[in-house]
Amino acid sequence: MGSPSTGQTLTQSITSNWTTLHKILERHEELIRKRWLKKNKGQRKKILLKSWPNMAASHRPDAEAYFKEKARRLREKPTIYREAYMWLYINQEDLSEGKLFLLFVNLRGRNPPEVFARSDFEVLCQLFSTSTPFYIRSDDFGRIVKWDEDEDAFELMMAGLAFAPGEGLMALELADRTLQFLVKSCQEILHDKPPETLTGENTPIFPEPPRLMADPEEWPTTASINVEAPYRVPADLDFQRLQAVFSSSRSAAEDHIWDLRENPAYFAETVQQWSEHRYERDQVIRDVVTDAHQTLIQADLLCRQLGILIRLKERYSKDISVQSKLPREYLKVILLFKYMLGELTKRPLRKVQVGLAISLQLRSYYVRSPGSPNIFQHSDTASSAEDRLINLLAILWDEDALFLWGFPELMDDIKRLISVDSRQNERLSPWAANAISELGMLARARHELNMYQPWAAGFEHHFEDYREEFVAHCAEGFAPLTKIADALGHRKFARLGSPVDVSFEYPEGKGRNQQVVDMMREAEGKLDLFWEHVDLKYEKATGKPYLTQFDHTDRIFEGTPIWEEGPNEALQIVSPASSTTPTNLEANIADLSVNGAGSTDRHFDIPPPKVKVKSKGIAQSTTGLNTSTDATQQPGTGIDLQPIFKLGKCAFEVFSSLFYNPDQTDFRGEMPWKEFLYAMESIGFQPEKQYGSAWQFTPTTLDVHQSIQFHEPHPQAKIPFTMARYIGRRLTRNYGWHEGMFELE
C-alpha cells in the first residue's frame, strides 16, 4: 500500500492536470472538435499514440489479456497486463472512432475528477484485493482519513462515497494518468498554438459548444451506448428508458402468446425452432408454452418495479446528490430491483446454456455432464482454443469467470462480436439470437445499476440489511412463474403438437381460393383444439381459467372467413420462396375432429379500420410527415381516427406488405430488413439495436406513447412474407393501424 505522501502527490497532479484541461477547453474546445473531425482514423491514432505510447490497439484489451493469462493465473500471480485492465476504455479502436474522444475530453474537462472516481474504479476487472479510507467528496477529494478522525468514515466507505486505502490509491492513479493523457492529446491537436495561449488569461473564454450529437446516418445500438458509458457522467440512471425497453418486451411477449394461439404457421415455426434446441421431444411443446408465459410474467414484474422506481426518483429528486447517501426508501427499492434482476436472470441463462449446447451449429463444442443428462459443459477442445465466440460463450458456464468478467460486459462483448463478424453471426440460429436478446436486456438493466455511481459500490453492503425480506417478497411475487411451470411443466403435449410425422400446412402466403381457405380453417381448428387442451389442464391444476390469468379476455380471435366467390379468387404470391409453412405434427392432431374452426371462438370477418380512443388532448399532426387533413377527431365523439401517411414508394411498399388487403392482386416476396427500418423511421419511430436480434422502435414524432420491439430475421436480414404479416398484426394490435392509413405520395 502506498504512503500518504503518494496519495498527496497524486492528488496534486490530478488537480493540476484537470485545471489545465479545463482551461484549454474553455478557450479552444470548438477548434479541437473541428480539427479532430477532419482527421482520418490513421491521423487520430498517431495523436493517441504520441499522447499514450503503446496504447492498447483493440476494444476491451482486458479481454485479450484475460484469454492470454486465463482466470487461474490472475488469481495466482500478478498480471503482466496491468494497463489493459486498469485503462481498458483507453484504446485506439474506440477513441479513433467517431466522436468518442471528443465526448471523453468534454466530460472529463467540464466535470471535476471526483465525479468519475468511483465509476472508473468499478470498471476495473476484479484483480486486486484491498483497509483508512480516501474521501471522494469534492471538498475532501484524495484526503486520507484515519478511522478515529471521522465516526462516519466506515459508513461512507461502504456507501461508495469513500475508498479503502488500496482502492483509493488505485483510483487516484487512474484519474491522474487519464487526465495526463487528455491534456497531452489536446496539446497535440493544438500543436501550432503557442503554449501560453492554451491556458493564458489573455486568451478569451468561449461558451461551451453544443452537445455532441450522434451520426444521423447511423441508427443507435445498445452496444454503441454501452461503449460510451465509461466516458459519460455516471450518476444518472434513466428508469424511464429501462421501463420502455421492458414494456416493449412485455408487449412482444403478449403478442407472441397471442400468435401462438391464433396463427398455425407461427405456432408451427416456433415449435420447429424449439425442437432444434431440445433433445427430448416430449419437452418441446411444454417448453414452448411455459417459456412464452414466463417471459411475459417476467417482463411484467420488472415493468411494475420500474414504475415504483420512477415515482420514487421523482419524489426524492432534490435529495439525490453524489455528495450524500441515497434516501433510504429509494435505496431499498433499487436494491430490490437489483435482486429481482439477479433471480430473473437464472431462467433465461439456463435456457441459453441448454439451447446453445444442443443447437446444430454449436453442439460439437459441448458435452453432457457425467450423471446429469440435462446439464452441458463446454468442451475444451483444440478446435475451440482460438475460437473467440466459443471462448466468450464458455464463460456462461463458469461462475468464477463470469464474476471476474462481469455478466453485462460479457453480453456486450458477445453482441459486439456477432455484430461486426457476419461469420460468427451465422453460427447462431434464430432461436439462439432471440434467447440472447432476452438475456442481454436483463444484462443491460444490471449494467445501468452498476454504473449508478458512487452509490452502486455500496449496494452489496446495504443488501444484507434486507436479504430475508427480499427473498420472501420475491417468493410471493414470482409465484406466477412457478404456477405456470407447475401447471404445465409435467404435462405431455407432444401428441397434440410434436414436430414429427404428419404434414401440417397453413398456406397464408397463397392467394385465396376454396382449397386454400379450407386448409387454413382446418389448421386453425386444430390449433384451437390444442389450446383448449392446454387451457383445461391449466384450469384443472390451478382452479382458475387460463385466459383470466393472462389478460387476453379483451382480445378477439381473428380467423379465416368462409370462402365466398369474388374477383380475386386466385391470387399468387410473387416470391421464389415456398408460400406454405409446413411442419410435421403427430398423427393425433391431424386426426382431431374439426367442426367449423374449432372450439375456440374466433372472429371471421375482415376487421374494419380501427380507431383509437385518445387518453388526453386531441389528435396532433405528425411533425415532419405528410399526413392528410381528414385524419382528425370526429366532433363530439372523442374518437381519434388514425392519420393517413403519405409515403415515398419504398416505404409505401413496405407497409403494403405488412397488412392484409382482400383487394390486393399480388404479394411482395422477401423485403430487406433495412427497408423496414427506413420505413418505420419515415413515419416517426427511432430504431435502436438491442441485444441479439432485437430492435426497439421508440415513437418520436408520432401520436402514440408505447414503444415496440421486433426481431431482425436471422441470419439473413430479409423479411419473409409470413413475418411481414406477423409484424402487421402486431402494429394493428398495439396501435390500431391498418392498410388504409398508408398512401403513395
N, C-alpha and C positions, 0 to 999 in steps of 0.2 A: 504494500500500500504506500502511496506517495506521501510525502511530508506536507504539513500545512503550507510551507513556502512554495511547494509545487502547485498547489491549488491557487495560491495568491498570484503566482506568476501567470498561470493560465487565464485567470480571471482578468488580470490587467491586459493581457494580449487580446482577449476576446473583446473587451471594451474598446481598445484602440482600433482593432480591425473593423468592428461594427460601425464605429463613428466615422471612419474613413469611407467605408462603403456607403453609408447613409448620405454623407456629403457629396460623394460622386453622383449618386442617383438624383439628389436634389438639383444638381446642376446639369447633368448630362444623360439622364435616362432615355429621353426621346432619341438622342443621337445614337446611343448604344443599341437601341431597338432597330433603328434604320440600318445601321451597319451590319448587325448580326443577320437580319433577314435577307440582306443582299448577298451574303456569303453562301457558297455551296457547302455540302457536307464535309468535303475534304479540308476546306479552309477553316471550318469550325473546329474540326478535330485538331488541327495544328495549334489553334489557340488553346484548346483544352489541355493538350499535352505539354505545351510550354508552361502553362499555369500549374499543372499537376503531372510531373513526369511519371511515366509508367502507369498512367490511369488505366483501369480495367477496360477491356475492349467491349464486353457484351453486357446486356441487361442481366441483372441478378448474378453478378460474379460470385456471390456466395454459393450459388447453386453449382457452378462449375467446381469450386473448391470442395464442396461437400462430396461430390461424386469422386473427386480425386483422393480425398482423405478417408471417406466413409465415416459414418457416425461413431463407430467404435474408437477410432483414433482420436476423434475430437474429445472424447471423454477421458482418454488415457494420457495424451500428450498435448503440449501447447501447439496451436495451429501455426503453420508456416505461411498462411494466407490471411494475416491479420487485417490488412487493408480491405480485402474483399468482403470480410464480414462486418467491419466497422462502418465503412462508407459504401455500402452496396448500391446506393442510389446515385453515386457519383461514378458514372461510366460513360464511355464515348458513345455507345449506341443510343442511349436515352437522351443525353444532353445535346447531341448533334442533330436530333430530330425536331422539326417544327419549332415551337415557341417555348419548349420546356425550360431551356436555360434562362430565357428572359423571365419566365414565371418564377424560377428559382431565385434569381437575382432580386427581382422586385419584392417578393415577400420576405426574404431574409434581410434585405436592406431597409425595408419600411416597417418591420416589426422587431421589437427588442429580442435578443437571443434567448431569454428565458422562456419565451412563448414556445420554442421548439425543443427545449432541453429534454423534456420527458419523452416526446414522440420520437426524437432521433434515437434516444437510448432504447426505446421499446422496439425499434425496427431491427436492432441487432439480433443475430442468431444467439441462442442461449448457450454461450460458450464459457462464460466466466461466472464464478461464484463470488459472492461477496463475503461493518459494524461500527460514531459521532457523525450525524447526518450533514449533508450540504443542503443549504436552502436554495430554492429556485424561484423564490418570490422576487419581484422586481427590485425591492429595496434591500434585499439581502443576497442577491444572486452570487453564488460561488463562495459564500462565507461558511467556514467550518464552525459547527456549534457543538459544544460538549453537552452530554445528556443532562448534567446538573445545571446548565445555564438556562435551559428553557423546558419547562414542565410539559409543553405541548410538542416537543421535538419528535417523540416517538409516533404520536398520532399523525403529525404532519408527514412523516416519512411513510407511514402505512397508507395514508390517503393519497400518496403520489405527489405531494407538494414539497417534498424534500427527498434527498438521496442518502442511502448508506454511503460510507466514505469511498469504498472501492468503486461503486457505481458512479458516485459524484465526480471523481477524477476522470473516469472514462467519458462522462457526459461533457465535462469541460474540454477534454481533448477533442471530442467530436466537433463541438462548436468552434473551437479555435482553428482547427485545420480547415473546416468548411469555409469559414469567413476569410481566412488567408487566401484560399483558392478563388473565391469570388472577387476579392479585391484585385488579385493578380490578373484575373480574366478581364475585368473591366479596364485595367491599365493597358492590357494588350490590345483590346478593341480600340482604345483611345490613344494608341501609341504615338500619334503625331502631335498630341496635345502636350504643352509644357507641364511638368509636374505641379507647378504652383497654381495652374488653372483648374486642376481636377477638383481641389477642395478649398481653394483660396477664398477668402472673404470678399475679394473684389470681383469674383465671378458670380453673375446673377443666379438667383434661385428661381426655378420654374415650378408651376403646379405639377402634381403627379399626373402622368399620362393616363389616358383612359384604360380601363380594364382590358387585358388581353383576351381576344375572342378566338374561339375555335375556327378552324378552316371551314368555311361554308360549303366546300365541295365534299367534305367527308362527314359521314354520319358518326355520332359519338358512340363509343362502345364502353362497356363496363371495364374492359381491360385498359383502355386509354385513361379512364377516370382513375383507376387504381394505380396506374403508373405515375400519375400526377400526385397522388396522395402524400408521399413523403415530402414533397416540396411545398405543400399547401399549409396554411394555418390549421392546426389540428382541432382546436376546441370548438367545433361546430358540427353537431350531429343532426342531420336532416331526417327527422322521423317521418315527415310527410312524404318524402321521396321513397323511403322504405315501405311505407304503407301503400303507396301507389303500386309498387312492384308486387307486393303480396296480394293486394286487392285484384290486380290483373291475373295473378296466379290462381286466385280463388275463382274468378270468373271463368278462366280457362278450364279449371277442374270441373266446374258445374257443367260447362258445355261439353266437355269430354264425356261425362256420365250421360248427359242427355243424348249425345250422338251414339253412344254405345247402346242405349235403349231404343233409339229411333231408326238408325240407319244401318241396315245389314252389311253394307260394304265396309263401313267404318268399323263395325264390330269385328268383321272377318279379318280385316287388315291388322287390327290391334291384337287379336288372338294369334295371328300368324307371327307377328313380331315377337310377342312374348314366348311363343313356342320355341323360337330360336335361341332363347336365353334361359331355358329351363330344361333339365333332363327329365323330370317327372311329369308326364303328360297330365296326370290327374290334377296336378297343381296349377297348370296353366290358366284354366278358366277361373279357378279360385283366386289366383294372383291378379288377374285382370280386374275382377270385381272388387276385391279388397283394396288393392293399391289405388284404384280410382277414387274410392271413397275416403281412404286415409289421407290422400293428397289434398282433397277438398277440406276435410276437417282440420288438417294441419295448417293450411293457409288461413282458414277462418280464425283459428285460435291466435295466430300471430297478428292478423289484422286487428282483432279486438284489443290485444295487448298494446299494439302501437297506437290505437286510438286513445287509450288511457295515457300513454306517454306524451302524446301531442298536447293533451289538455294540461297535464302537469307542467310540462316545459313552458307553456304559455303562462300558467299561473305563477311560476317562480322565475320568470324571465329576468326580473330586476335583481334577483338574488344570486344568479349564476355568474361567477367570476373565476378566472383561473387563479386568482389570489386566495380563494377560500374553498371550503368544502361544499359539496353539493347539499341542497336541502334534503333532510333525512327521508321524507316521503318520496321525493323524486328519485333519490338514490335507490331506495328499496325496490321501486317498480322497475328501474333499469336492471338491477341485479336479478329480479325475477325473469325479465325478458331474456337476459343472457343465459340463465339456467334453462329456460324453455328451449332456446335455440340449441343448446348442447344436447338436451334429451331428444328433441325432434330430429336432430341430425342422424341419430342412430339407425332409424329405419331406412332412409334413402342411401345411407352409406353401405348398409348391409345389402341393399338391393343392387348397388353398383358393384360391390365385391363379387356377388354371386353371378350377376348377369354378364359382367365383362369376362369372368373366368370361363364361361360357357360359350360365349359368342364365337362364331366360326372364325372370325378374323384374328382372335387373340388366344384361343383356348390352348394352343401349343405352349404358351408361356406359363401355364398354371397346372397344378396337380392337386388332387383331393388330399385332404389331411388324413393320415392313418387313423382309422377308427371313427372318423367323423365325415361321412359321405357328403354332407351338405356344407362342409367348410372347405374352402380352397386356399391354397398358399401359392405365393409367387415362386416359380421355379427358376432358380439362379443358374441358368444355363449359359454356355459360352455365347450362344447366338444373341442373348439379350444384354451382354456386358456393355456394348456401346449403343444400345437402343434407348434413346432419350425418353420416348413415350413410355416404354415399358418400365424404365427406371423410375419415372415420376409416378406412374400408377402403382408400382410396388410399394411406395410409401404409404398408400392407403391401407395396406395390410400390416404395417409395422408401427405400433403405437408409439414407441420411443422416437422413431424417425419422424413421425407425424407431429409429435410435440415439438421436436427440435426444429423442424422445417416451418411449422405453422400451417393449420388447415386452410385458412383463407389464402395464404401465399401459395400453397400447393395448387389450389384450384385456379388461381390466376395464372400460374405457370403452365398448367395443362391447357387452359384456354388459349394462352398466347401461342403455344407450340402448334396446336391444331389450326390456329388462325393463319399463321404465316407459312405453314408447310402443308400443302394440299395432300401430299402422300400420307402424312400422319392422320390428317382428317379423314381420309378414305378408309382408314383401318377401324374407324368407329362406325357401327351400324346406326341406323336412325333411332332404334331403341336406346342404344348406349348414349347417343348425343342428347336425347331427351332426358335420360336419367342423370347425366352430368349437369344438365341445365338446372334440374331441381336441386341437386346438391350444391351447385355453385351459387344459387340465390341465397341459401342458408349461410354459405361461407361469406357472401358479401355482407350480410347483416352482421355477422360476427366481426368482420373486418372493420365495419363502421364503429362498432362498440370499442374495439381495440384501439382505434385512433382517437377516441374521445379523451384526449389527454388534457391535463395531467391526471384526471380522476381515475381513468381506466387502470392505472398502475396499482390502485388500491382496491379494485373490485374483488379480488380473491380474498383479501383480508376481511372485508366487510361481509362477504358472502357467508362466512362461518357463523355470523350472528343470526342468520335466517335459514340456515340449511334445512332443519327439520320442518319448519313452516313451509318452505318452498316445495319440499318433497311431498308433503301432504296435499298442498294446493294443486300440484301438477297431477298427482294420482287421481284427484277428483276431476280436474279439467281435461285430462287425457282419457277419461273413461269412454267417450265415444269411439276413440281409436281402437281400444281393446274390445269394445262391444261389437263393432263390425267384424273384427277378426275372429272373435269367439263365435259369433252367429254364423259366419260363412266359412271360417277358416278350415273346418274339418268336413265340409260338405263336398261330395264328389259331383261336379257338374260336367265332367268330361262327356257323359252320354248325351248331353244337350249342346255341346259346343266344341268338342275336341277337334283340332285341325287335322283330321285323318279321314281317309276312305272315300267320302262322298262329295261330289262337286256341289257347291252352293253359290249360285250366281245371283247378282243383283245388278243388272245392266243399266245403271242410272245414266251412263255416258252415251247410250244409244238413243236414236230418235224414237219417239213414242209410236207404238202400234199395238194391236191387240195382244200379240205374243209377249212383247216386252213388258207391257203393263201387267199382264197376268203373272209373269215371272217375278216382277217387283213386288206385287201384292202378296204373292205366296211367300217370298222371302221375309217380308215384313211380318206376316202372320206367324211364321216360325220363330222369329226373334221375339215377338210379343209373348209367345208361349214359354220361351226360355226365361224371360224376365218375370213372368208370372210365377214360375217355379222358384226363382230367387226370392221374390217378394214373400211368398208363402213360407219359405224356410226362415227368412229373417223375422217375420212376424211370429212364427212358432217359437223361435229361440228367445225373442225379446219381449213378446207380448204387445208390441207396438207396430202400427202399419209402417211399412218401409217408406212410402212417399212422404208421409207426415214428418218423418225424421230428417229427411234430406231436402226439404224445401222445394219440391218440384210440383206442388199442387197448383201453383199459379201458372203453370205452362200447359199448353195444349199440344198433344202429339200430332205431328204432321205426317200424313200418309199419301200414298199414290191414289188418286181418284180412279173410279171405274172408267174403263175406256169408252169414249164416245167418238164416233167418226167425225173428223174435222179436216181442215185444209192441209194440215201439216202432219199427216199420219205416217210419214216415212222419213223423218229427219235423220241425217247422218252426221257423225262427229268427224271433223277434219283433223286426224291425228294418226301418225304412224304407230302409236302405241295401241295396245289392246283396249277396247272400250268396255270390257267387263271386269268385274272384280271377283275372280274366283278364289275360293279357298276350299279346303276339304273339311267337311263336318261328318261326324259319325252317323251311321245309318239311323239311329234313334231319332235325331232331329229331322232327318229327311222324311221319315215315315209319320211324323206328327200330323194329326188331322187338323186341317185348317178350314175354318168356316169364315168366309169373308176375309178379314185381315187379322184374325186372331182375337184373343180375349181382352186385349188392352184397348181402351177407347182411343181411337185416332180421329183426327180431323182431316177429311179427304178433299176439301175444296181448296182451290188455289187461294192463298191468303190475299186479301186486298191490301193496298198500300197502307202501311201502319202509320199511326200518328203518335206523337209524344206529348205527354202532359207535362208541361214545364212546372218545376218546383217553385220558381220565383221569376219575376220580371217578364219581359216579352221577348219574342224572337229577335235575335240580332243578326244582322248581315255578317257573313263570314269574311273577315278582313282579308284582303288580298285575293279573294276568289270572285269569279264572275258568276253570281247567283241570280236567278230570275227574281223579279219583283213580286211574283204571285205566291212566293213561299212565305206568307205572313200569317199572323194569328187571325183566326176567324173571329169576327166581332161577337162578343158576348158568350163565347163557348169555352174559353180557357184552354182550347186545343191548339197546339202549335204544329202546323203542317211542316214536314221536312223541307229543307231548301232544295232547289234544283241546282246542281253543279254543272256549269258549262266547262267542259274539259277539252284538252287537246286530243288528237287522235290516239296517241299511245295510252294515255290514262283512261280514255273512254273505252278502249278495247279491253283494258284490264278489268274495269268494273262491269262491263257487259258479260265477261266470262264468269264473274262471281255469282250472279243472281239468275235464278231460273226465269225464263220468259217463254210462255207457251206459244208465242208467235214467232220465236226465233227459228230460222230455217237452216242454220248450220252452227257448229260449235268450234271454238278455237281449241287447238291442242295444248301442248305444254307452253307455259309462259316463263320467261326468265324471272327469277326472284327479284333482281334489281328493278325490273319494270314495275313490280308490285310495290317496292319501296318508294320509287319515284311517284307512283300514283297516289299512295297514301300521304306522302309529303305534300303533293299538289293540292289536296283538299284540306290540309291543316293539321296533320299529325307529324310529330317529331320521332322518327325511328331511332332506336338505340339498341345496339347489340348487347345481349346479356351473356350468360354462360351457355356452353354447349350450342344448341341450335336455336335458342330462344331469342326473340326480338320483342322489345317493349315499344308500343306506339302510344305516345302521350299527346293528347289534344292540345294545340297551342292557340289556333285561331277559330276553332270550332265551337259551336254552342252545345258542347257535351262536356261532362266532367270526368267520366270514367276512362282510364287508360285500358288498353287491351294488349294481349300477348298472342303472337303466332310463332310457330316453329319453322325455321327455314328448311326446305327439303334437303335431305342428306343422303348420300354425299354430293349428288348433283343438284345444283341450285336452280332447279326448274320445277314449276308448279304443275302437276298433272291435273287433269280435268276434275277428278274426284276431290282433290284437295282444294281446288278453286271453289267448288260448291260448298265444301265444309267451311271455308273462310267466309263465304257469302252468308251461310246460315248463322254463323256467329255474329256477323255485323248486323243481321236482322234482329237477332235475339237481344243484343246489347244496346243497339241504337235505334231499332225500328226502321232501318234502311231497306230499300227495295230498288228494283231495276229502274223504276220510273223517275228516280232522282237524278240520273246521270244523262246528260245530253252532250252531243258534239257541238263545240262552238263554231 
